[in-house]
Structures are given as C-alpha cells and as structure tokens.
Amino acid sequence: MTPETAIVVAIGIPLVGALAIALAGRIGANVREAVTAITSLSLIAVVWGLLPTLMDGGRPSVEISQVMPGLSIAFTVEPLGMLFAALASGLWLVNSIYSVGYMRGNNEKNQTRFFTCFSLALSATMGVAFAGNLFT
C-alpha cells in the first residue's frame, strides 16, 4: 500500500469500523467487542506503517478535492501529526480493552452506541492529525 493510500485508509478504517460495530451490536456483545478490537488493531497497523516513510524524510500527502482555487481538502503526514495519530491509534486499543470491562461491570446501557461513536471520533482524530491545511 502506498503512503498516500494509507492516509485515506487510516481515516476510513474507523468509519467502516463504526458501521461494523453498530451491526455487530445486534448480533451480540462479544462480536461487537471483537469487531472493535480488530478495527483498532487494523488502524494501528496502517498508521504505524507510515512511520518508515516519515523517518526516511518523506512527507506523503493526498488531495481529496479542491473546493475552489487555492482551497482544497488535503491530508499530509508530518512529524507532529504522526505522533498524534500514532498515540491516538495506540490508545484506542487500550481504551477499548478498558471500556469493555468497565461497561460490562456497570451494566451500562447503549454500549454499542458508545463503541460506535468512539470509532467515529477516532476517524475525526485521524483527519485532524493528518490535515494538510487549516481548511481541512
């Protein structure tokens, strides 16, 4: 996978994961939590897979669309954004493991909604971490 593709995939994995988590919640709690873990591990693999490119001095970027001349929706991997994305993706797995025990232990309602919204928040976090300009 090219680094440019990896940027888009890193933003898309939590989006697809949110849908999968919502659907898996209808099947059962164990399936929902397995999907959450698989999604978080996939995101870690993709984000951390960008590290070698960044360490070699590369700054991969991708432009999704141009709203008007000089104003585009673009994503770029830079050192500080990469640090933020790597930390957030790694902590998602830790938080998911903790949340399973906490939510089940307290018999919390709407656990599927929590895990779905958390996945959506991670997608936005990846978008912020890799934002190539202020507009994005």
Buried (B, 14 or more C-beta within 10 A) or exposed (E): EEBBEBBBBBBBBBBBBBEBBBBBBEEEBEBBBEBBBBBBBBBBBBBBBBEEBBEEEEEBBBBBEEEEEEEBBBBBBBEEBBEBBBEBBBBBBEBBBEBBEEBEEEEEEEBBEBBBBBBBBBBEBBBBBBBBEEEB
